[in-house]
Amino acid sequence: MLARRWRVSLVLTTLLFLLYYGYIVLIAVNRELLSMKIGDVTTLGIPLGAAVIVGAWALTAAYVVWANRHYDPEVDRLRRRLKAD
């Protein structure tokens, strides 16, 4: 159970790392792309930055859903088993 939780946590942490640092690397490597105007005053970097924030929320939500469906029921089952013994 702990190994599965660590595996899920490491996958989600890696995805979050790639999301955040991918955006930072994109800023460093291709600033011209992010400064491209997509409206009168909005640059491409603004919606991409917002997408990074939304992506972080989505990864957090994915962990909460996984924990509620898989991890927490297993913990409850083990607690009941320990109390019965």
Contacts in CASP RR format, 6 or more apart in sequence:
PFRMAT RR
TARGET T0000
AUTHOR 0000-0000-0000
METHOD contacts of the structure
MODEL  1
MLARRWRVSLVLTTLLFLLYYGYIVLIAVNRELLSMKIGDVTTLGIPLGA
AVIVGAWALTAAYVVWANRHYDPEVDRLRRRLKAD
1 71 0 8 1.000
1 74 0 8 1.000
1 75 0 8 1.000
1 78 0 8 1.000
4 70 0 8 1.000
4 71 0 8 1.000
5 71 0 8 1.000
8 63 0 8 1.000
8 66 0 8 1.000
9 63 0 8 1.000
12 59 0 8 1.000
12 62 0 8 1.000
12 63 0 8 1.000
15 59 0 8 1.000
16 56 0 8 1.000
16 59 0 8 1.000
19 52 0 8 1.000
19 55 0 8 1.000
19 56 0 8 1.000
19 59 0 8 1.000
20 52 0 8 1.000
20 56 0 8 1.000
23 48 0 8 1.000
23 49 0 8 1.000
23 52 0 8 1.000
26 33 0 8 1.000
26 34 0 8 1.000
26 48 0 8 1.000
27 34 0 8 1.000
33 44 0 8 1.000
34 43 0 8 1.000
34 44 0 8 1.000
34 45 0 8 1.000
34 48 0 8 1.000
35 43 0 8 1.000
35 44 0 8 1.000
35 45 0 8 1.000
36 43 0 8 1.000
36 44 0 8 1.000
37 43 0 8 1.000
37 44 0 8 1.000
38 44 0 8 1.000
38 47 0 8 1.000
END
